Amino acid sequence: MSVPVSADPSPTTRRGGLKTTLRTQAAAVPRAWLPGAAGYACLLIGLVDISSAIFPRLRRTRVHSWAGQLPGTTTTLAAAGTLVVGILLVLLAHALRRRKRRAWRMVCVLLPVSAALHLVRWHQIGPAVVGLGLFAVVLVHRREFYAEADPRTRWRALLNLVVMGAVSVGLGLLIVSAHPDSEMGNPTMLERLQETIWGLFGFDGPVDYRTERTGDLVAYSLAALGLLTAFSSAWLALRPGKPEPVLTAEDEAKVRGLLARHGDRDSLGYFALRRDKSVLFSPTGKAAISYRVISGVMLASGDPVGDVEAWPGAIKTFMAQAREHAWVPAVMGCSEVGGEVWTREAGLDALELGDEAIVDASTFSLAGRAMRNVRQMVKRIERNGYSCQVRRVSELTLEEKRRIADAAARWRGTDTERGFSMALGRFGDPGDDDCVVVTAHKAPEEGEPSGGATDDLKAVLHFVPWGPDGISLELMRRDRTADPGLNELLIVAALQAVPAMGVRRVSLNFAMFRSALARGERIGAGPVLRAWRGLLVFLSRWFQIESLYKFNAKFQPEWEPRFLVYPNTRDLPRIGFAAMQAEAFITLGMPRFGRKRQRQGLMPTPANGSEVAPAA
């Protein structure tokens, strides 16, 4: 499939221009392995510093006896300082590997301090030489460390307090217990723990030592750990914060304008309006890319929104942002055209994820042998008293919107709304009036009391616009007590009703690894393909892989491949982990500490509990 060459006036967005820019950047950074090596060396030096500060035997060298010629307070403070420096080097090692500029600055300060502390204490001169050597290397290659800091929130301060507090208690117990020959009596584990906790706050505990130097060493080390925990947590809490990824009202208006002109190109384009994404525009403003940064991965979804000729300009902006922060760029669920542009303009690689099922509603029919099972299922579910309504969201009252949103959240089965690349994450917003909602209702059986309109809702489908003549499935929920086959009834009702709304193309669910499942079950499939299909079928016990493929295949759709775009094969595990976080299959957060679990809804709840329209 051919792709137009960029017409963006920026010279670096023309065909081959971005490749030239990337080659220039690569030439400016000729040693891509150096930050990783420096990070691991920093980690090793930090671990050596911690070990030598905690365990006295590691400080025994032939010149260790010379330390007695120095004042006791000097060597004791040096031991405590080495411990603090070692912890900081361990904490900074990962950021140094990711080329973070702030980490480089701190490491350039800490490495000479570490070497000086080793020399002051006159033991293990080797670590001091290694530290100074690493300092010289990172100083000479300072241009390798250019990345800006990641977006952050105040929750990091609380997380740091909990984690660093636990680490300080653990290291403190080791420090208190590392001098058994100098202990007076036989202190119990509870007494050692009390000594550690009191020491972190700068107070004496119940454990005494025979020599004053050992007592000072333990006291200074514990106090240093406590100060480090308190200082780092206070700094994280008080530093200027950056907001979470959010789609501003101005950016949303621009994206809606691009969708109005070019929204028919990609069925996932409307999901760029998720308000937990950020957006970047091309220099001309004719194209945009929505993304979210998760675990150091700059994750985009779908194709860029807007004029395809301006896509290279948006991709260049995206890649520059990723490089500035040392994020791993990745795109999840782009089309074949989008994959070609990404791989050509950014030098990335592509992997087929699966296929999107697209049905032509203008030609859809239940007639024929191929549709026999669906036809029988729909007839049976209709005989059981179920009926469907297909409407635009603009036709719903506020009460109906709230009933549908509450029911969808109740049927979800999890506390968090899942979805990122193919989900909108909200329902009933005034800006989404062109969305299509399909609801299934069940009439009360004979002799059964009527519960009113609030009890007959049994399932819901929610479609977002896909240009002027298409819709894309965003939400599919059903009451788990309802009869099987209800989803088939909903989709058939939607396919039969939407042509009257001017809709021709209907995008259904995404089937991951669909081609592997289809080819693996054919006659003549090789052993490797059969084994791969067998693994996918096995994983389908926990993930909807085979079931989604078979469900979509019932409606005789056309299959459109979707791709994952990534830089290197070694980045795939990290990208996969970030993608599962984005889709809310993996949730990382602070413990609830007994707080009542609350389900995340699809519509905002008014602060005063009154029925008011949700904010746009």
Buried (B, 14 or more C-beta within 10 A) or exposed (E): EEBEEBBBEBEBBBEEBBBEBBEEEEEEBEEEEBBEEBBEBBBBBBBBBBBBBBBBEBBEBEEBEEBEEBEBEEBBBBBBBBBBBBBBBBBBBBBBBBBBBBBBEBBBEBBEBBBBBBBBBBBBEEBBEBBBBBBEBBEEBEEBBBBBBBBBEEEBBBBBBBEBBEBBBEBBBBBBBBBEEBBEEEBEEEBBBBBBBBBBEEEEBEBBBEEEBBBBBBBBBBBBBBBBBBEBBEEBBEEEBEEEBEBEEEBBEBBBBBBEEBBBBBBBBBBBBBBBBBBBBBBBBBBBBBBBBBBBBBBBBBBBBBBBBBBBBBBBBBBBBBBEBBBBBBBBBBBBBBBBBBBBBBBBBBEBBBBBBBBBBEEBEBEEEEBEEBBEBBEBBBEBBBBBBBBBBEEBEEEBBBBBBBBBBEBBEEEEBBBBBBBBBBBBBEBBEBBBBBBBBBEEEEEEEEEEEEEBBBBBBBBBBBBEBBBBBBBBBBBEEBBEBBBBBBBBBBBBBBBEBEBBBBBBBBBBBBBBBBBBEEEEBEEEBBEBBEBBBEEBEEEEBBEBBEBBBBBBBEBBBBBBBBBEEEBBEBBBBBBBBBBBBEEEEEEEEEEEEEEEBBBBEEEEEEEEEBEE
